[in-house]
Amino acid sequence: MMHPSNPTSSSAVVGQRLSIRADTGRIAEVAKELTVPVLLAAFAVYLIVGIVTMEVPEGTSFPGPEFFPGLIAAALLLLSGLLVVRFVRQQRAGTDAHASEAEPTTASVAVLDVTGAEVDQVDVPMPERAVRVDWRSMAWVVLSFAGFALLLNVLGWIVGAGLLFLGVAKGLGAVGWLRPLVIGLTLASLSYIAFDMLLELSLPSGIVGWEF
């Protein structure tokens, strides 16, 4: 007896109900890969809005207070675009992003009789791999950027950027709290000094209140 290869016709004959479901594993994979580019682009847009709404006194000499934030925003947009392009190229090439799809979905299992001799082989379906989004890591990164954007003027650059570094490091799997916090505060302090003393551009001092 020949069985039709079209599942729709089979369902129509036996009266079964067909259901079309979204591939949740695929959606989770796309969300996981595009989280960082979206966050970078969002932060770049935040910087651009701040630049556009910034009140710059007339006659300000170059580079001015808008130059370096604009440079950072452009770099973030460029990096975000490169990450998206890499992801799209991986999808088209079927590389690491879809390596699990290239694996066989069935496995041949030998059937033995009572004497131990092989009499037949049966194809057994293999379970599909599930791609999960690490919501905890995503929350660390998202909340760190959101807190930095909202509390920058209150906390200041040194404290805000140091806590941002800590949050992103924890989201990426850093172990412990003291080491990433010290590294973040150190880098934030060095960048603050570089902008204020070398470039003569004032960053928000916040609760620290340092002025050079």
Secondary structure, 3 states (H helix, E strand, C coil): CCCCCCHHHHHHHHCCCCCCCCCHHHHHHHHHHHHHHHHHHHHHHHHHHHHHCCCCCCCCCCCCCCHHHHHHHHHHHHHHHHHHHHHHHHHHHCCHHHHHHHCCCEEEEEEECCCCCEEEEEEEECCCCCCCCCHHHHHHHHHHHHHHHHHHHHHHHHHHHHHHHHHHHHHCCCCCCHHHHHHHHHHHHHHHHHHHHHCCCCCCCCCCCCCC
